[in-house]
């Protein structure tokens, strides 16, 4: 029975909840989060206090780290030696803390993530600025509590004569909380504290005139003032931090990128390795070699570029895809009044100012009590010297020290403290000169007591002391800002030529939607013959373009596909291309109407759409530059059963020619059509008769004077000259281009604007194909029906006509224009 009473019968959830709650509270308050007043976590505070107690200060010799770690573990921090040593090493790493609090001899790690030497090899001491964190701790300026085994006392916080939380920042993860406070420039933080003292309601924008933003020990360039301001106002915010890189000219026209600063907390070795992997994997074009040239003179990473490489593009790619640029997220959590709090900048400054008021108050009370005590003794000594002979006689006649003290108190009204001072006085002090020194000391003590009492009674005086102390700190320890701040976050645009090897290729697109890119070598090997294609299919376009270009495919349903050429499948000339749905999904009854190659979306060009129901739309080409191209995108808004008939790229200076099924033709200038947005429907292009529809919309320059070639469903072909028409305005009916027949009138299948050498292919319903030459037909007026080119009863009615594609280079290159 007695055995059973030792155990409590409790539900597991209750026990787990209670124990985890206690553990969490301990972790939050006593391990992972810094105190808002001195900016230190308990282990850091214990290391600094232990070194201070051991007199291991900056003005004395270095001492073995193991000895300090032993003291910390034995007296204050009963945890693993590794965790204590790691915390101590971090305080000494100049690339981790803005002002190192520990100075270390020996290997204390590196920016490459190398581990420090074991603590038996390294030596350490407090840095000069650490002594300012601990200054006046002997004057009861902070609260002390018993250590873990109640043998000695340890401080709950340090006096912190400079705002360490903001200067050195902090990072940590505890149960339910994490903290990420960046480091700042000492001088700027002190100026902000002084501003807040002088103007307690100072806003964040006002404080930011003094405290510009974080100042990381590794320097770098910080972008995004809005993010800094948000973080200072709310405790959370995001900025972009990038290393400092410079593009330098080399001999022979080559360039190299030299990096001499990297973002905070980035492992340099990993970053360099990642850069080299990008080179090896050919993810980025133009890098010849990546070298780490860091030595004792400073950090230096060199990226040699190939000749004619796009150095800006490579650098932007490195910013985007390596740790040369990172996002830094503020999460300013600290222990404020024993509770973890997300703190804004004003809250942090106020917590520090309040702490300093308390420290200076306690320090002043301590100094005042000490001065009063000494003044009382000096007063007794002066009185004793004035009746020296009597005092000596009294002491000589006493039995012992205690009796002497009693006699003095009884005979001359000395107090206990005064009589103790008199009986312990050394004989040499009884010389004539001594009384003047005592008098002088008494006067000084009186002034000191008056000053301290005034200080304790006036907050204004106390603030003056705090400000003067902070200014002297700034004068002694301030240094230049390391991190450069830029207002805006630069949007990184990576040019395609940086990531794609530039190569001229042939891209072929067929009507049924088979597309491929082919090397010029494969084309030459086949002499341009034996092009692989399914029966009944035909070439829609054949372009010699570069892998850095883009091809836009427009469908009858008003959609378009954005296809970067380098992503197209590389297939031999003699092999069938890839079906478009395997690249981007299209609907079953959707087919390609036009393929348009684009080199530069920023050029002032337009896309012009013609639809079956007589609409025309003109939009800026740059609207069609897509970021994501995994699905078909909207090119034009189609109403009801409308379909796209033709699409053209134009510079805005062309003429339009529209032809309908019932053989109406209309000619007007492109300026009749206003530019609209990508998803708009456009405007009326031609006034259609009932049951009529547009079969063709063509673009041309009037100066070129092209021929107009009509193909009818009865397999008649007719050539006309532009002079048969008159240029009018948009949305007219147009004029008839064929002689009207009562019985079986001709219906247009297609109309093309052709030059002398163009060949037109005509396909019948029975899949029979015929090639006709433009100049085989003499020019007719509007009142004839042309010449028959095949027997429709035998071969079937004409269903489709197209100009035979020729191998074309769609963009003028520099050599072409010279």
Secondary structure, DSSP 8 states (H G I E B T S, - for coil): -HHHHTS----HHHHHHHHHHHHHHHHIIIIIS-BTTT---HHHHHHHHHHHHTT--TTS--EEHHHHHHHHHHHT--S-HHHHHHHHHHHH-TTT-SS-SEEEES----TT------TTT-EEEE-TTHHHHHTTGGGT-S-EEE-TTSSSEEESS---SS-HHHHH-EEEE-SS-EEEE----HHHHHHHHHHHHH-TT--HHHHTTT--S---TT--EEE-HHHHHHHHHHSEEEEEEE-EEEEEE-GGG-EEEEEEE--TT--HHHHHHHHHHHHHTTSSSSEEEEEE--BTTB--EEEEE-TT--HHHHHHHHHHHSTTEEEEEEE-EEEETTEEEE--HHHHHHHHHHHHHHHHHHHHHHHHHHHHHHHHHHHHHHHHHHTHHHHHHHHHTSSSHHHHHHHHHHHH---HHHHHHHHT--GGGGSTTHHHHHHHHHHHHHHHHHHHHHHHH-HHHHHHHHHHHHHHHHHHH-----SEEESS-------HHHHS---EEEEEEETTSEEEEEEHHHHHHTTT------TT--EEEEEEEETTSEEEEEETTSEEEEEEGGGS-B--TTS--EEGGGTSB--TT--EEEEEEES-TTSS-EEEEEETTSEEEEEEGGGG--S--SB-EE-S---TT--EEEEEEE-S--EEEEEETT-EEEEEEGGGS-B--TT---EE-S---TT--EEEEEEE-GGG--EEEEEETTSEEEEEEGGGS----TT---EE-S---SSS---EEEEEEE-TT-EEEEEETTS-EEEEEGGGS-EE-TT---EE-S-HHHH--EEEEEE----B--S--HHHH-
